[in-house]
Each structure stands twice: as structure tokens, then as C-alpha cells.
Amino acid sequence: MLAYVAPIIVFGLVVFVHELGHFLAAKLVGVYAPRFSIGFGPSLFRKRVGETEYVIAALPLGGYVRMASREDETTMAVLEGGPERRPDALPTSGGNAAGRAVDDHVGDAHRGKDWDPDAMMPFGPKPVPPHRWFESKGLPSRLFILLAGVTMNAVLAWVVFSASYAAYGRAYVPAVIDSVLPGRPAAEAGLARGDSVAAVDGTPVRTWTEVVQRVSSAPGRAVQLDVVRGGAPVRIVLTPRAEEAADPITNRRRQVGRIGVMPRDSIAREPVGVGTALSEGWAETRESATAVVGVVRGLFTRDVAMSNLGGPIQIARTSVQAARLGLEPLLRLLAFLSINIAVLNLLPIPILDGGQVLLNVAETVKGSAFSVRTRENILRLGLVAIGLLFVTVMWNDLSRLAADLLR
């Protein structure tokens, strides 16, 4: 059962945490936020609590927080389930891409069952005070709201990675040789199956990753291996063969050292304390973010092909596969997806948080807000960029799916 609901759990939680960051930040600085929505399009569920309406929408491919603003709301109305007002209602004022605006008109001709005579618009007749508009806040407060989403995603990744380490321990492949390839430096130097590598160039090692890192960094240079064979220490000196290898992130070719050995197919686990779990969780969060940045950079330098990108279908398939392997792989996928969302939202694309940060900084430097038309044009540019990206990842997803079905 977990495998089938895994995509909803993974993507839903990541989106929820992101939007919760924007929402809490808006509340903390006093911006009126009448709607908190998970998903876009028609509402499947909505309930107003206090001054905020909480919504679950039909398209669970994102979410938003609607905030009070003096700008025109129509630029994002389609994405956010339509404007708050009805087509025949009086004009409204609207919002920015951090979260769109609310109605601030009086005298709505159609008062629904949720109409509250003591509430602010759009739930009642009271106008939204100007000091509760997004634009009325200083630049630090606006940046706080805009960056709160990605911050929450980074925190979620750190917490989940740390919880994984605390619950399951630190997993590693032991530095034990399973096979030696004939004619390679290891075989020529006398390494044998079952040898346990204890140190490389005098530096103690315990995991296979540590062995690979040290050997790879010494192409064409003599390396000293201290191994344990049958309980007795053995010292072997060999020279890793220089070979071309592709970087797993950027796909760039580089020289690495290879000696021709393979590890045992086994996983060991080392229990860790809370402090170590938090430290390891933070280290993995940082490494994951660096990896995502590397991929994004590789896309611009063409070291990473666009065909490597995945979209909603790929996320769903990966989530199902992870869930079938157990809770730990699913948790780690959730954390990695969360840090992906954090990094990608910082891209300087107008519809994303990073683009809105640049826009707000630019307006502050300019000394005045851009015109509605300028903002609309900037937003359209962002929508085109996101649309092209969405088409690309969906094409990649469908191509992979078709290839798998034809196998």
C-alpha cells in the first residue's frame, strides 16, 4: 500500500513544507494571507479557519500562499484556481509571485455561505489595511517571506537525513576486496580476494568509498596499501593506472586512478548518536545541494543533457521504487527531493522565489515599483520558461515510460 501512496506522500509533504514556510513568514511579519493552497486549479477541499482559507486543489503539482497586495491579481489567477472575485464582481487588486492578492473591494453582489460581516475581504466587507499588504513591508521582511519556503525545504532535508542516520545508522560498504581483475595493477601487486584494506598511504580507511577516493586521486603515482589477510597484516605497494572517467554530476572527463578490484556486495551499518546524526544529516544535505547546483550548471554548460531531467512521472516512479525497498530509501528520496526543490526555486526565473527576490531587490534599488505591465511581461517570461521546462521533463518521462513498456 505504501508503494502506491508514496508519490503523494513525498511530493505532497515537500510542497506543503515549502508553502508553510512562506505562510508562517507572512504571518510573522503581519502580511494578510487569506489562502493557503496545496495544488492548483479547482478546489477539492476548502475550510476557513480564522482569517485564512485552507485549500487542497485538483492539480497537486505545487501550491501557493495568497497574500494581500495592491497589484493586479489577474496575472496568476489561472494558475491559482481563478481570481477570488466572481466575473461580475467589482474590480479587485492583486499580488506578487510570492503569493497573489486578495479582493479589497466592498459590496460583493454575491455573498456566499462563507460570508462573514466581521471579516476582511474576500470573506467579508472590511478592506485590507494597507499596512498588511506585502508591498508595505520593508525589503528585509519581503525577502524573509520569499526565502522562507526554500529554507523550510532545506530544513526538512536536514531533519529527514538526520532522522535516517539516527534510526538506521551510518551505512557503508566495508573495505573488503571481493574480486581482482587479471592483468590490472592489483593482481600484479598480489592483492587477493578477501583482503581487507586497513589504510591507504598510512591513512586508516574503513569504507570502500574511502579506498576509491584515495586510489582515484593518485593516477600514475605509487600508493601503499595496508591490508589484513587471514588475520595478518600485509603491506602492498602499487601504482594505479590512469584512466579517463566521466564525472557523475557534470559528465566531464577527467583522469582517475584504477587498480582493478571490486568490493563485496554487502552493506554494514554503524550506530550513531544524535549529535553525529545531525552532523551527518547536515553534511549530506550540503552534498545533495552541491550536486543539484552541479547539474544546473552542467545544463547551462551543456555538460549535462536535458534528457537527464525528470518530471512528475519520474518522481512518482522513483517514489514507488523507493517505497518498495523500504522506509529508509523513501525517506532519503524525500530529503533529496526537498533539497532539489529548494535549490531550483532559487533560480532567477520570475515565477520562482529566486526571480521574485531579484525583482524585489531591483525595485528597491530603483526606488519605486515596476508598472503592472512590466510585471506582467516579466511574469509571462517566467511562465514561458517554466512551460518549456515542464514540456521537456514530461517528454523525458513519457519517453522513458514508453521505452520501459517496449522492453
N, C-alpha and C positions, 0 to 999 in steps of 0.2 A: 504493500500500500504506500509506503514511504517513497518508493521509487516514482510513483505516478504523481504524487503531490509535491515532489521535490522542486520542480521548476517554479511552482507558485510560491513555495516557502522561501526559496533562495532569492528570486528576483523581487518578490513582494517585500521581504524584510530589508533588502538593500535599498529599495526605493523609499520605503517607509522611514527608515532611519535618516536618509538624505533629506527628505521633506520635513521630517520632525526637527532637524537642525535649523532649517530656515524658519519654521513656525515658532520654535522656542525663542530663537534670537529676536524675531519680530515682537513677540510678546514682551521680552525683557527690555527692549528699548521703547516700548509703547506704541508700536505701529498696529493699527487696527487690521486684523486678519479674519475676515468673515467666512473664509472657506479653506478647509484642509482636505485635499483630494488625493487618493491613490488611484492612478489611472486617468485616462482622458475619455471624452465622449459622454454619452448618456449615462445618467446615474443609475446604478443598480440598488444602492442603499444610501440614504442620507438621514442624518439626525443632527439637530441643532442643540448644542449644549452651551449655555451662556451666550456669548456674542459670536461664536464660531459654529459653522455648519460642517460636519464631518461627512465625507462622501467616499464611496467606493464606486468607481466608474467602470464602464464596459471594456475599455481597452487598457489592460494592465501593463502598458509599455512605458510607464513613467509616472509622473504625478506633479502636483503643484500646490503652492500656497497662494491664495488670492489675497492681496494686500491693498489697503486704501491708498489711492493715488489721484493726482489731479489730471493725469494724462488720459488719452483716449484708449478705452479698453478694447476696441474692436480689433486691434491688430493681433490679438491672441484669442479672441472669443471662440473661433472654430476649434482650436486645439483644446480649449478648456471647457468644452461642453456647451458652448454658446454664451452670450452675454448674460449678466444677471437680470437685465431688464427684458421684458417682452417686446416684440417688434413694434407694438403700438403704444408703448410706454413713452414717457418723456425722456429727453436725452440724458445720457449718463456721462460720468467722467471715469477715466480708467487708469491702467497701471503700467508697470515696467516688467521686464522679463524675470525679475526676482519673484514675481507673483503679481497677477493682474489686479485690476482695480475693482471697486465696488460701486454700486449705484449711490449717487449722493443727491438724488432728486426728491422732491416732495410731491405727494399726491398721486401715487401709482394708481391707475384706474382699476387694476385687478388685484384685489387684496386676497391672497390665498389663505389656506387654513393655518399657515405658519405666521401670519401677520401678527406682529406684536406692537401695540401702540406705544410701548415704552422703549422699543429697540431702535438702534441705528439702522440705516439703510444697508442692505436691501431688505431687511426683515421688519423694518418699521419706518415711521415717518421722520425720525430725527436725523439731521445731517451729520456727516462725519466731521468732527472738529479738525481744522487744518493742521493742528499740532500732532495729529495721529496719522497723517499722510506719510508715506515712505520718503517723499522728497523733502519733507520738513525736517528730517533728521540730518545731522552733520555727516560728513564723509566717513568718519570712523564708524559710526553706527550703521550706515548703509553697507560698508564693507563687512562689518561684523555679521550682518544678516546674509549677505551674498556668499560669504565664505563658510558659514556655519554648516551648510549641507555637506561640503566635501570634508570638512573637519570631522563631522559625525561619522562619515564613511570610513575615514582613516582610523578613528577610534574604534569603530565596530570591527575592522580588520584586526587591529591590535588585540582587542579583547578576545575575539574568536581564536586567533592564532595562539594567544597565551593560554586560553582555556584548553585548547587541544594539547599543548605541551603539558599542562598541569594534570590533565585527565589520562593521557596516553603515554606520557614520557617523550623523550627525545629519540626518534627513530633514526637508525643509521645502518649502513651495510658494513659489516666487520671487514677489517683489512686482511682478509684471508684469500689466498690465491686458489682458484678452482681449476683453471686450465692455463697451460703455457703453449703459445703458438710456436711451432718449429721454425727454425731459421731466423727468429727475431732476437733482439738483444737479451731478453730474459732467459730464453733457452740456452743461448750461447754462454751466458754467465753462470748457469747452473741453478736457476730458480726452479722450484718444483711444486707440483700440486700439493696443497695442504700447508705450504709455508705461510706463516702469519707475520706480516710486516709490522715491526715494532717502532722503527724510526727511519727517517729519510734524511741523510746528511746530518745525523745527530739530533734531529728534531723529532721527538716522540709523536707517533701517529696512532690512531685507534680506528678511524673510519676509512673506508675505501675512497671517499671523496677527498680526504686529506692526502692520500697517496697520489691520486690522479693530479691534484693541484700542484704538488711539488715536482712530480715527474714531468708534467706538461710544461712547466716553466723552465725546464732545462734541456731544450733540444740541442743535441750535439755536444753536451757537456757531461763529464763523468759525474755519476751520482752514487752515493754509498747507501746501500740498504742493509739495515739490521733486521734479520728475520729470526723467527723461532721455528725450528724444525725438530719434531719429535721431542719437544721439551728442552732442546739445547739451542743456544744462540749461534747464529751463523752470520758472518759479515760478507756481503757481496757488493762488488763494485762493477757498474755497467754504464754504458753511455746510451741514453735514449736516442732513438732515431728521429731526426727532424722530418715532420710530415706536415702537409697542408691540411687544415681543418677549418670548417665553417663555424663562425661564432653562432651559438644557438639563438641569440637575440637579434643581432644585426645582419647575420648571414655573411659577414665579411670573412674573407680567407685570411688565415694567419698561421704562423709556424708554431707547432707544439711538439713536445717530446712524447714518443710512444715506445714501449718496451715489449708489447705483445703478451699481455696477461689479462685474464678475466677473473672477476670476483665470484665467490659463492653466491648462489641465488637465495639469500636469506636476509632477514631483517631482525636486528636486535633493538631493544629498547632500554633506555636508561631513565629511571625515575628522576624527576627534578622537583625542586621546591618551588614555592610560589614566586620568590624573587627571581630565580633563574627562568621560570616560565614566562614572567613578564619581560625579562630581558631578551629571551629568545623570540618571543612574540613580536617585540618591537623590531628586532633585527630582521625577522622575516617580512614584516610589514614594509620596512625600508627597502629591502632587497626586491620585493614584489613591485613597489612603486618605481624603483630604478629600472626594472625590467620593462614595465609598461612605457616609461619615458623612452627607453631604448627602442622599443617597437615603433612608437610615434615618430621619433627622429628618423628611424630607418625608412618609414613610409615617405618622408619628405626627401630623403637622400636616395630613395629607390633601392636601398639595401634590403628592404622587406617588401615583398609583393603584396598588393591589395588582396590577392586571392587567399592570403593567410588570415584575413579578418573573418570573424564570425558574428552572427546576429542572434536574434531571439530563438530561432530554431536550434542553432548550435548550442546556445546556453541551456535550452531545455534538454537536449540530448545528453550534454555533458552532465547536467544535474542528475538525470536518471541513472547514468552510468555510475556516477559517484555514490548515489544513494544505494545502489545495488552492492557496492563494495563495502558499505558500512557507514556509520555516522561520522567517523573521523574524516574520511575523504570528502564527505558532503560539507562538513564544517570548514575544511580548508578551501574548498571551492567557493563557499560563501564569502570567506575572508578575502580571497584573491579577486573575486568579482567586485567586492566592495571597494577595494583599493583601485581597481580598474575604473570604476565609476568616479571615484574621487579625482584621479589624475585626468581623465578625459573631460570632466566638467570644468577643468581649469584651462582648457584650450581657448584661445581668443576668438571664439565664434560667437556672434551676437546673442544667439538664443541660449547659450550656455552660461554658467556662472562666471567663467573667466572673461567672456566677452562683456558681460554686464559690469564686471569690475573695471575693465578698461573704459567702458562708456561713462561710468560714474566719475572715474578719475579725470577723464577728458573734460567732462562738463565742469568739474571743479576748477581745473586749470583754466578753462575758457572763461569761467566766471558767470556762466548762465547755461540753462538747459538747451539742448538741441530742439529744434522745432519738431512738431508732431510728424511732419512729412519726412524730415531727416531720420527720425527714429524709426518710422515705418519702413523706409528704404533700407536702413541698417538691418532691421529685423527680417525683412524679406531676403536679404543676402544670407543671413544666418539660416533661414528656413530652407533656402536652396541648397546650402552646404550640407545641412543635416539630411535633407531629402536625398541628395546624391549618395551620401554615406549609407543611408538606410537601403536604398536600391542596391548598392554594391554588396552589402553584407547579406541581404536577402537572396541575391543571385548566388553568392557563395554558398549560403546554407542550402538552397534548393539544388545546386549542382552537386554538393556532397551527398545530399539525401538521395538524389537520383542515381549517383554512382554506386552508393551502397545497395540500393534496391536492385540494380542490374548485376550485381556480383553473383 
